[in-house]
Amino acid sequence: MAAEEATGTDRGLVRRSDRHQVVVIGSGFGGLFGTKSLAHADADVTMIAKTTHHLFQPLLYQVATGILSEGEIAPPTREVLAGQKNAQVLLGEVTTIDLDKRLVTSHVLGRELVTPYDSLIVAAGAGQSYFGNDHFAEFAPGMKSIDDALELRGRIFGAFEMAELGAARGENVDHLLTFVVVGAGPTGVEMAGQIAELAHRTLKKDFRSINSRTARVILVDAAPQVLPPFGQKLGRWTKKKLEDLGVEVLLGAMVTDVDERGLVLKYKDGSEQRVDSVTKVWAAGVQANPLGKQLAEQTGAPQDRAGRISVNPDLTLPGHPEVFVVGDMISLDNLPGVAQVAIQGAKYAAKEIEGRLAGKAPQPPFKYFDKGSMAIVSRFKAVAMVGKLRVTGVLAWLMWLVVHLFYLTGFKNRVTAVLRWFVSFIGRGRSERTSTEQQIFARAALKRLDRGATSLVSEPGVYDAERRRAELEAQAAEEAHLSDDNLRGVKVGG
């Protein structure tokens, strides 16, 4: 097989056995469910992901607003797959896929690894799209990773702290108490609603120089309605409930500029509006992983505007039946970019691989089963769309709770999530309000380094382990000497 060509290279990963080698790229919904679905296959499965955790992305906004901790929505992938004997997890960001040689190249902190495959599942997901204005990201973080959520938590709670300090000095703090969320999809709606609850309910007694209830929360979107995929009726209901919470909903407004102190909005009539705001959240638009472009160039498969690649009805790449692409990366039958598409697609791909190994006939083309869409507006208020059924209010909120608990990975995470929700929704507390300067500024600091985090570690083989061992042994001996001879606190010299 072509995959065996890499076995002898100095960068390659030696085949774990003579069995069929399946490589899964990504640890999101597609990657995790694809790997788990291959638990009983006569194959070795290697998951390669740029993070060490599986992220339950729909709840990121709750990490950002202090309801949940990052560990509750991002369990370690190794822990989740610990009981699956045929699965191996490798840390690394996949940078190259060679379809002809069947090789996957990944990197982490200057270390390169080449992994051979016989079958490949690409579930690398999507990132935030700034519609060609990537410099906006410096001042308006997206909502796609744990780093994003922790940075936003620091920015949100930090804004209130800086406002308290500024007000105590007699300064105008309106720009600090104005929060702008760009994008009126589910993520934007949920984020705006929680910031409003945070300001108007959770923090109302915590400050002395400011009144947190005077904070402005603005939801901006170029579209003419809130939650377009949910239809006009649910969109109107959601907009009203947001406004009841005190959220200012600005529709038909396109963001044309973003800086440290605010952003500029342009309306259909050509008029522009400057909004002074230190804390901005970008929840508008997604862009498929750049690996899609590589696959398109090698296969000739077209891509859409969001970078998603066209695949065959069985989710394989044209001319490469051994490669499956699932989730947010695919353009097929107008499928939405939601978790269920990734989960169902990954299970389909895994079943097809297992069937081929067992000599079974191919499956029928992939068919997506829509289990519905939901979005929470605030406590006890949500919208749900399941088939032709449209639900709002408390019932939709309860449906949202049940569904999210069901898909939250790990029993302990479900238990702690329920406790946190009880504290936040029944009471007014937030269990995760800790924020630091590092959360806010680390991303910008790393980007200023030539090679990012790689600039902060030694090159492979450069580290002098023996010299460092000698230094540590000498230090330990000195510490023991001071304690054994009762020299702690004894005056030195004179």
N, C-alpha and C positions, 0 to 999 in steps of 0.2 A: 504493500500500500504506500501511497505518497507520504502519509503521516510518518512512516518509519524512517524517512530520509533525515529527519531532524535528530534521531536518537544519538548519533555520534558527534554532533556539534558541541562546541564548548558552551554554547548558550542554551542548548536545547534541554528539554525535560525528558529524561529517559522514560520510555513507556512503562507504566506501572505493571503491566502484564501483557499477555498476548491477546487479551480480550479486546472487544470493540471499545474504542476510546471516544467518549462524548465530552465535548467542551461546552460549557454554558457561560456566556458572557453577561454579567450583571447579577446583582443580588436583590433586585426589586421583586415585585410580584411575579413577573414572568420568569426571572431567573430562579427564584426560590421554588415556585410551584413546578417549574420544569424539572429541576433537580430532584425534588421529592417524588415526583411522579415516576422517576426512573429507578426508584429504590429496589425494585424486584427484577430489573433488567439484567441480562447477562452482559454487562458492560461496566467499565470504569468511568465514573463521571467526575469531571474537574470543573468546579465553578471558579471563575476569575472575576473579581470585582474590585473597584477602586476604594471601597470602604469595607470595614470589617463587620458591618451590621446590615440587617434587613430593615429597610425604612418603611413604616406605615405612613406614607406621604399625606393621606387625607387629614391626618391629625397634627400636621406640623404647626398649623396656626395656634393650636392649644399649647404647644411648647413655647411659641413666641409670646404668648400672652399670659404665661405663668400658671396654666391649669395643670399640665402634665410635665413630667421630666422627660428628657430625651431617651433615657433608658426604657421607659414604658412603651415607646412607639418604635424603638430601634434595638431589638434584641440582637446579641452577637450571632452572626451567621453560623459560626462553628458550633455554638451551643444548640442552635435549632437543628443542625444536621449531624450532631454528635452520634446519634444512634444509627445513622445510615452508613453501613460499612463500605459501600461501593462509592461513596462520595468523598472528594477531597476539595478543600477550599484554599485558594491562593489569593493573596493580596496583590493588586496591581491594576493599573489603568491600561486597558487594551488600546494600543495605538495603531496597530497594523493587522490586517487579516489578508493572508495570501491564499486565495481560493484555489489556485492551481497546485500549489505545494501542500495545501491543507495545513497551514501553520498560523498560529495566533501569537503575536508579539505583544508583551505587556511590560510596563515600567513602573517602578516605585522607588523614589529617592535615589535615582542614579543606577539602580539595579535593573537589568534587562533579562527577561525570560521568554523563551520561545517554546510554545506548547503545541504538539501535534494533535490532530484530531481525525477521526473517521466520520463523525457526525458533529454538527455544530448548531447550537441554538443561540441566536443573537438576541438578547433582551436588554440592551444597553439603555433603553428609555429615552427620555428627552430632557432638555434643559430649558432655562428661561429664555424667552426671546424678547429682545428690546427693539425689534423691527429695524435693525441696521444702526441703532444708536447704542452700541454696547457701552459707551462711556457713561450712560445713565446709571449703570450698575454700581458705580462708585458711591453714589448718593441715594440710590433706591434699590436696596437688596431684593432679590426675588424670594421665592418660597419653594425651593427644590431640595434642600439638604438640611441636615442638622446644624451645620455651620451657619446657614442662612437664618434658621429659627433662633439660634442663640444670639446671633448678632442683632437681630430685630428685637429680641427680648431686652438686650442691653440698651438699644436705642430708645425703645418705648419707655421703659422704666427710668432710664437715664434722663430722658427729656423732662419728666416730672421733677426729678432731683435738681436738674439745672434750672428749671423754672422756679422752684422753691428758693434756690440760692439767689437767682436774679431778682425775684420779687422782694426778697429781704434787703437787697441793695437798692431798691427803688427803681429797677429797670423794667422796661416793657418786655414782657415774656410771651406775647401772643404767638410769635413764631415757634416757640417751644411747646405751646399747648395746642398746636394745630397739627393733626395727623391726617395724612393723605394716603389713601389706598387706590392704586391704579388698576382697574380691571374689575368689572362687575359680574364675573363668573362665580361659581361656587366658592372658590378660595377667597376672592375679594370680598364677597358678601359676608362670609364667616369671619374673616379678619376684621372687617369694619364693625360688625356687630359686637365682637369681643372687646375691641378697643373701647367702644362706647360703653359697654358694661363695666369695663375696668375703670374708666374715668368717672362715670356717673354713679357707680355703686360700690365697687371694691375699695377705691382709694378716697372716698369722700370724707373720711375722718382722719386721714393720715398726715395731712399737711397743715401748716399754720399760716404761711404767707400767701398761699394760693388756694383757690377753690377748684379742685379737679373737675367739678361738674360743669365748669365753664369751658372746658376743653372742646375744641371743634374736631369732629371726625368727618372727613370728606371722602366720598366714594366717587371715583371718576371713571368714565368709560366713553369711548367714541361711538359705541352702539346706541340705538334709540331706546333700549330698555334694559332692565336688570335681568340676569339669568336668561339670555336668549334661548338656550337649548330646552328650557323648561316651558316655553310657550308664553303667550301674552298674559293669560289669566294669572298664572303663578308669579310671573314677573311683576305685575301690578301689585299683587298682594305683598310680595317681598319688599318692594319699594316703599309701600306705606308703612310696614312694620319697622323698617330701618329708619324712616323719618320719625316714627313714634319714639324711637330710641334716641333721637337727636342727631342722627347721621344726615349730613347734607349730601344728597345724591345729584351729581352733575352728569347728565347724559349728553351725547353728541359733542363731547369735549375731547379733543385729541391733545396729548402731551407733546409739545414741540421742543421743550428744553427743560433740563433738570440741573440744579447746582446744589451746593451745600445748604443754602438757606431757603430754597423753595423750588417751584417749577412754574412753567408757563403753559397755559391751556389755550387752544385755538378752537373756536366754534365754527359751525357751518357757515354762518354769515360773514366769516372772515375776522370777526372781533377776537381779541386776545385778552387774557386775564392772568395776572401774576398772583400766585398764592404763596405767601411766605410760610414755609414749614420746614423744620429741621428733620422731622421723621417722616419718610416716605416709604411705602411698601409697593413693590412691583408685582402684581398678580395678573398681568395681561400677556397672553400669548406664550406658546411653547415652540421650541425648535428641536427637531429630532437629533439624536446623537450624531456627531460628524462621521462615525463609522459608516453611516448610511451612504454618504457620498463615495467612500471607497468601494463599497459593494456595487453601487450604481456604475462607477467607472469601469469596474472589472466585468460586469455582466451586461451593461447596456440598458439596465432597467431604469425607467424614468423615475424622477422624484417630483413631489409636489412643492408648493411654496414653503411649507414648513420643514422640508428636508426629509419627508417620509418616503420610503422606497416602495415601488410597486412590486408585489409578490404574486406568485401563482395561487390559485384557489386552495392549494394544500399548504400554504404559507412558506413554500420553498422559493429559492431564488431561481430565476430563469437559467437553465443550463447547469444548475447545481442542486440536484435533488437531495444532497447530503446536508445542505445548509437551510435551516429554518430561521425566519425572522418573525418576532412576535412583539405585541404591545404597541407602545407609542411610536415605534419606528416604521410601522407599515402603513401603506396606503392601499386599502382594499375595501370595496363596497361601502365607502363612507363610514367606516367604523369609527366610533368616538375614542378619544384618548383617555380611557378610564381603566381602572384596575381590573375590572371584569374581563375586558378584552385581552389584557395581558395574561391573566390567569387561565382563561379558557383556551387561548392560543397556545400557551406553554404546555398545558395538559394534552392538547391535540398533538403537538409536535412530539412529546415524549411517548405517547401511545403509538404514533406512527413509527418511531425509531424502534420501539420494543417489538412492534408487529413485524417489521422488516427482519429483525434478528431471529424471530420465531418462524419466518417464512410465510407469514399471513398476507392476505390480499390487502392492497391499499385501502385506506378509509375513504368515505365520500368527502367532497370538498368541505373545508371548514365552514361551519355555520355558527354565528354568534347568537347566543340567547341573552336577550336584554333583561336583566333583573331589576331594572329601574335606576333612577337617579334621585339623590337626596341632597339637601343643603340645610344647615342649621343657621337661623338668623340670630337668635339669642336664646336664653334659657326658656324652655317651654314653647318655643316658636321655631318651626321648621317647615320646609316644603318637601313633598315626596311625589315622584312621578313613576308609577309602576304600570306599564302597559297603557291602557286608557284611563286608569284610575289616577285622580289628582287629589292629594291630601295636604291639608295645611294645619297649623296649630300644634296642640299638645300631642295629638295622635301621630302626626308626622315626626314630631320630636322623639317620641317613644320608639317609633320605627327606626329612626336614625340611630338611637342608642343601641338597640338590639343588633342591627346590621354591623355597626362598627365594632361592637364587642365580639361578634362572631368571627370577624376576619382579623382581629387583633391577635398576633401570634403569641402563644404562651399563656398558660393558666394564671401565673402570677401577675402578668401584665394586665389581664382582664380584671383580676381582683383589685389591684391598686388603681386601675383606671376608674372603676366604679366608686371607690372611696374618694378619689380626687374630684370626680364629677359631683358627688354628694356635697363635698365641702364647697365647691365653686357654684353649683346651681341652686342648692337648697340654702346654703349660707351665702356669705359674700367674700369668703377668703380665696386666696390663690396660694397653693402650696409651693410654687416654684417662682419666687420673685427675685432670686439672687441674680445679680448681673455684675459684670466686671468690665474694666476698660479693655482688657484683652479680648473679650467677646466682640467689642465694637470695632477695635482698630487692628486686630491681628490680620484680617484678610487684606486690608490695604497695605500693611507693612510687608507681608509676604510677596505681594505683587510688585513691590519696589525692588525686590531682589532679582538678580539676573535670571536665576533658575528656580525661583520660588523656594520651597522648603528644602529642595536638594542642595541649595547653597549653604545650608546650616549643618550638613552632615559630611563626614569624611568620605572620600572615594572608597570603593570596595578594595580591601587589601592594604590601605594606607594606615589604618589604625594599628599602633604598636601595643598589642595586648600584654606582652611580657613586661614592658616598661611600666605600663599602667598598673599591672599586678604588683610590681615591686614598690611603687609609690603607695598603694593602698595598704600593703603589708607593713611598711614602715610607719604609716600613719596609725594603723591599728595598734602596733607595738607601743608607740608613744602614748596613746590614750590609755592602754592597760597599765603602763608604768606609772602614770600620774595617779591612777586610782589605787593600784596596789601599794604604793609608797605614801599614800595619804597626802599627796601634794596639791589636792584641789583646794583652792582658797588660801594657800600659803603664799605670803608675800615673796616676790621674786626680787633678788638683788637688795642692795642698800640695807 
